Amino acid sequence: MPLTKKLSKDKTVCKVGFSMPVEMAGEAKKLLLAGEFNDWKPEPMRKAKGAFSRSVELPAGASYQYRFVTDTGEWINDTDADCYVYSPFAQADNSVVVL
């Protein structure tokens, strides 16, 4: 499920919709969203209509790294991210949304 992006009228803020189909989350009963925009503190996503989702308002004109986190502690990249950046901290790629 692709990222959704909606710019504010003054184009300073973008509402980003993050989502992942339930079947892509494996055995997870809950999915959380963590990224640069929330200091990597996982926040719960809503489960409805076969997908986990969460919307976040972010300053436009920047890019943000993020990942999904399962309730079992597994970190998962978004297959629909705009791009990926290697993180030496995680020793893995992070998903990136570009606004």
N, C-alpha and C positions, 0 to 999 in steps of 0.2 A: 504494500500500500504506500503510495508516494507521499512524501512530505507535502503538506499544504502550506502556502504562504499567502498572507493577506496584509498588504501595506495599509497603514493608517492614511487618512486624507492628506495629512501634511508630510507623509512619507518618512517620518522619523522613527516609527515603531512598526514592527512586523509581527503579526500573530502567526505563530508556527504551529501546525498540527503534526505531532509525532504519532505514528501508529505502527503496530505490528500484528499480523494475523495470529490468532491463538495457536494454530498448529505450528507456527515457526518458533514459538517459545518453548517447545519441548514439553516437559512434564510440569512446567511452572504453573502454579495456581495464581500467582501474582507477578506483575511486572512493574518495574520502577524505572524512572528516567533520571540519569545523572549526567551532568555536563559542566562546562565552564560557567554557564549561566546560573548555576545553583551551587557553586563551589564543590561540585562532585558529590553532593549529598543526595542520595537516591530519594526521589519523591514518587509516590504511588501513581500508577496509571489506572484509568477506568477500563473495565471490561464490559463490552456490549457489542452485540451484533457480530460475534466471531472475531473481535479484535480488541487489543489493548490500545488505549489512546490517551493523549494528554496534550492540551494546548498551552503554549507559553508565549507571552509577549516579550519581544526582545528588541533592543535598539537596532535599527536598520543600518545598512552600510558596513557590516562586519561579518565575520564568520565565527562559528562556535563549534568546538569539539563536544561530542556527547557519546553515550552508549546506553543500552538498556541493561538492566540488572534483574535477574530472576530472584524469586524468594529463596532459592537454594544457593544464591551467591555467585551464579554464573554470569559473566559479563558478555553481552552479545552486541555485535555491530548491526546497524540498520542497513539492510540490503538496498534500500532506496536512498541512501545518503547522497549528497551532492558530490562528495569526494571523501578520501580517507587520508589520515596523517598518522605516521608512525609515532608512538609514544614510548620513549625509553623507560618511563616509569612503569607502564603496564607490560612492556615488551610485546606490544601488539598494536595493530592499527586502531585508531579511534575514528568514528564516523564524524563527518563535518557537514553542517548546514551553512550555506552561503546566502547572506541576505543583501 
